Amino acid sequence: MDSAYDQIKSGLNEAIDFANGEKTGAVVHQYDDVDVKALRKKLNMTQEVFAATFGISLGTLRHWERGDRHPSGPAQILLRAVSHSPETILDVLR
């Protein structure tokens, strides 16, 4: 079994190769952006209520709606879940 060092070194080398455009074993997950403004309107929420409900700063929400920035990471996952099953997510948050 490889040492933790060897595993980390291998992973970093793979990341460098991937960043340089080389084919590696890396798996990249990409999702379509959620239309945050349309989702908010579908839920019939103001920007203030939507931001407070889902723990998003109002400024960040406004940037997303204007297209200045795009949600990434956990925010993207949360928004996709809300988009797919809003009542379930709202029930969990209550």
C-alpha positions as semicolon CSV with decimal commas, in nm:
position;residue;x (nm);y (nm);z (nm)
1;M;0,000;0,000;0,000
2;D;0,127;0,344;-0,089
3;S;0,207;0,586;0,186
4;A;-0,016;0,891;0,232
5;Y;0,267;1,099;0,087
6;D;0,280;0,888;-0,230
7;Q;-0,097;0,913;-0,274
8;I;-0,097;1,290;-0,228
9;K;0,200;1,330;-0,462
10;S;0,027;1,116;-0,725
11;G;-0,292;1,319;-0,693
12;L;-0,106;1,648;-0,725
13;N;0,083;1,525;-1,032
14;E;-0,246;1,416;-1,185
15;A;-0,398;1,759;-1,113
16;I;-0,100;1,933;-1,275
17;D;-0,124;1,709;-1,581
18;F;-0,498;1,778;-1,607
19;A;-0,442;2,154;-1,574
20;N;-0,189;2,129;-1,858
21;G;-0,448;1,965;-2,082
22;E;-0,323;1,609;-2,055
23;K;-0,572;1,325;-2,029
24;T;-0,572;1,181;-1,681
25;G;-0,796;0,970;-1,464
26;A;-0,948;1,288;-1,320
27;V;-1,325;1,307;-1,320
28;V;-1,471;1,651;-1,383
29;H;-1,832;1,722;-1,291
30;Q;-1,992;2,014;-1,469
31;Y;-2,347;2,128;-1,429
32;D;-2,559;2,377;-1,616
33;D;-2,611;2,696;-1,419
34;V;-2,944;2,729;-1,245
35;D;-3,141;3,037;-1,346
36;V;-3,153;3,178;-0,995
37;K;-3,390;3,463;-1,076
38;A;-3,639;3,229;-1,246
39;L;-3,615;2,987;-0,953
40;R;-3,676;3,266;-0,703
41;K;-3,976;3,390;-0,898
42;K;-4,111;3,034;-0,931
43;L;-4,101;3,014;-0,551
44;N;-4,275;3,354;-0,533
45;M;-4,005;3,497;-0,306
46;T;-3,847;3,839;-0,288
47;Q;-3,471;3,859;-0,308
48;E;-3,458;3,927;0,065
49;V;-3,672;3,624;0,156
50;F;-3,493;3,391;-0,087
51;A;-3,150;3,495;0,043
52;A;-3,254;3,455;0,407
53;T;-3,427;3,122;0,346
54;F;-3,127;2,959;0,181
55;G;-2,847;3,132;0,373
56;I;-2,719;3,337;0,081
57;S;-2,604;3,694;0,122
58;L;-2,833;3,940;-0,053
59;G;-2,538;4,088;-0,243
60;T;-2,433;3,747;-0,372
61;L;-2,788;3,668;-0,483
62;R;-2,806;3,996;-0,672
63;H;-2,475;3,923;-0,846
64;W;-2,605;3,580;-0,949
65;E;-2,928;3,725;-1,085
66;R;-2,742;3,992;-1,283
67;G;-2,499;3,732;-1,418
68;D;-2,192;3,906;-1,272
69;R;-2,109;3,586;-1,086
70;H;-2,222;3,227;-1,097
71;P;-2,293;2,994;-0,807
72;S;-2,035;2,722;-0,761
73;G;-1,966;2,433;-0,530
74;P;-2,218;2,380;-0,251
75;A;-2,431;2,675;-0,365
76;Q;-2,475;2,515;-0,708
77;I;-2,578;2,186;-0,547
78;L;-2,825;2,360;-0,315
79;L;-2,982;2,554;-0,601
80;R;-3,010;2,241;-0,816
81;A;-3,180;2,059;-0,527
82;V;-3,420;2,349;-0,470
83;S;-3,494;2,363;-0,841
84;H;-3,562;1,989;-0,855
85;S;-3,765;1,953;-0,536
86;P;-3,840;2,289;-0,372
87;E;-4,099;2,165;-0,122
88;T;-3,869;1,894;0,009
89;I;-3,583;2,137;0,063
90;L;-3,811;2,396;0,224
91;D;-3,950;2,129;0,458
92;V;-3,598;2,033;0,560
93;L;-3,507;2,396;0,630
94;R;-3,815;2,464;0,845
